[in-house]
């Protein structure tokens, strides 16, 4: 599964009113939470509410993911509840190793077969939330073909270190996560900072601008008011699209004439610059990802 998600809105699965609001949030995907957003006493009710919530969100045209709990006794029950038609991904919290990802992928595969779901239709997203997981992030990123993205769980990571989340603390692990993700051919979701202050949208925009520069491609919202800011942060601007199209056109013309580089707007364009431009156009939906020239050049 590939995604063009920019925003994923967290919604506790046991809150029908929040699910209803999420339908009109403008988010690309809604992440129905069974973990931290749900009290221990409400876990069973949250699982029971999943089917109705998934149906509402899919009817509204939204993609759906589900975040499960980490302890295996809870996780197995969560998998049983979450493997529903319309669920595109399961988010794995506090992933400790590649072995854990592979075990979860095996469970998902068994449930797909048992329930008649399309094989491989349910993806996995791994939350990296501890110092030991950061040390093993490259292993985790390559653990399964089902894995489509890594995320740095900034609040849990900072708590494990023993200090508040700050850019000074998070920049290093965030960069390391993005590098591991891209080396494995998967995406990086999130930011190098906290998004907990949901009313401070200028601060959120600043965090997301850095996240995009680092190579993150999407982020999470904990409140619907954040969705517009997140979508804007991960959507190429009109000027960026125009510049990218000019680069692509000029570089392809140069190749046709036997040259490996060309000047565009006073800057030299060669293959790495061209690939960046193609990525911008893909992100903006301005090119067909099945185009033979594009896909061959990107090696996809």
C-alpha positions, 0 to 999 in steps of 0.5 A: 500500500502506498499513501498520499496522506498529509494528515492523520487525525487521532480520534479515540475509538470510543467517542462517537461524537468525535468520529462524527466531527472527524468526517468533516475535518478535511483530514486525509486519514483518521487514526482510530485510537485504542491505545493512549486516547482510551482509558483502560476501563474503556478498551473493550467498548472502544473495540466494539465501536470500531465497526461503526466508526470505520463505516462512518469514516469510509462513507465520508471518503476518509481513509482509516487506520487503527492504533492498537495497544502494545501489551500482547494480551491487549494487542491480540484483542485489538487486531481481532477488532481492527481487521475490518473491511475499510481499514487501511493500516494498523499503527503499532506503538512502542515498537522495540524491534524488527522481530516485533513488526514481523510478528504483527505482520504474521497476525495481520496476514492470518486475519486477512486470510480468515476474513476474506480480505485482500492479501496485503491490503492492511499496512503497518505503521511503526511508532518509534518511541524509545531510545532503544528503538531509535538505535534499531530503527534501520532494522525496524524499517526493513522488517516487513513489506507491510510496513509503509511508514515510521513515526517518532513518538515524540512525547514517549521518547522525551519521557523515556529520556527524562526531559520535555520534548524540544527541538534540541532533543528531537532533531537527531532522532527525527533525522535518523528516523527519516534516513532509515525510512527512506533507505528502506523505501518507506515514508516518515510521518510526524515532526521533530517536535510536539504537536500537543499545543493544538491551539497554537497554530503558528507554532505548529506551522513552524514545526511542520515546516522543519519536518518537511525540510527534514523529509517527513511527508505527513503528520498527525493531528490531535484536534480537527483545528490542526488539520488545515495547517498540516495539509498546507504544510505538506502540499507543494505550493503553486510556485513549487509545482511550477518550478518543478514542472519547468525543471522536469520539462527542461531536463527531459529535453536536455536528455533527448538532446544528449546532455546530462545537465541544463540551466533552469532559472539561473540554476544548474539541473542534473539528475538529483535535482530532477528527481526532487522535482518529480517527487514534488509533482507526484506529491502535488498530484500533478503527474501520473505515477504510472507514467513510464518515464517518471517511474523508470527514472525514480526506479520504482 
